[in-house]
Amino acid sequence: MNIKPLADNVVIKATEAEETTKSGIVLTSAAKEKPQVAEVVAVGPGGTQDGKEIKMTVKPGDKVIAAKYSGTEIKIDGEEYTILRQSDILAIVE
């Protein structure tokens, strides 16, 4: 199934959270934080908000840092994705 976001929405897929800490302690699934780094899967065409045109600055394949608890989480074909507005993306990781 394909996801095609509308307006200035972006579909991202979170990267796997770290299994161990830097000191070597193995984390259980309950102790892991929600990862903030994600990969852009699909990007909407942009649009207008308050009369201003919104240009999309991210593209599929970009690694981004998103606001921690933003967007709507969905599950399609066993994969988890998040749909959020481009304004909830804080940075592009290069």
Long-range contacts (C-beta under 8 A, 24 or more apart in sequence): 1-76, 1-77, 2-42, 3-41, 3-42, 3-76, 3-81, 3-83, 4-42, 4-44, 5-42, 5-43, 5-44, 5-83, 6-44, 6-45, 7-44, 7-45, 7-46, 7-47, 7-54, 8-44, 8-46, 8-47, 8-49, 8-54, 8-56, 8-85, 8-86, 8-87, 9-44, 9-83, 9-84, 9-85, 9-86, 10-40, 10-42, 10-43, 10-44, 10-56, 10-58, 10-83, 10-84, 10-85, 10-86, 10-89, 11-40, 11-41, 11-42, 11-43, 11-81, 11-82, 11-83, 12-38, 12-39, 12-40, 12-41, 12-64, 12-66, 12-71, 12-81, 12-82, 12-84, 12-89, 13-38, 13-39, 13-41, 13-79, 13-80, 13-81, 13-82, 14-38, 14-80, 14-82, 15-39, 15-63, 34-68, 34-69, 36-65, 36-66, 36-68, 37-63, 37-64, 37-65, 37-93, 38-63, 38-64, 38-65, 38-66, 38-82, 39-63, 39-64, 40-64, 41-81, 43-86, 54-86, 56-86, 57-86, 57-92, 58-86, 58-89, 58-92, 62-92, 62-93, 63-92, 63-93, 64-89, 64-90, 64-91, 64-92, 64-93, 65-89, 65-90, 65-91, 65-92, 65-93, 66-90
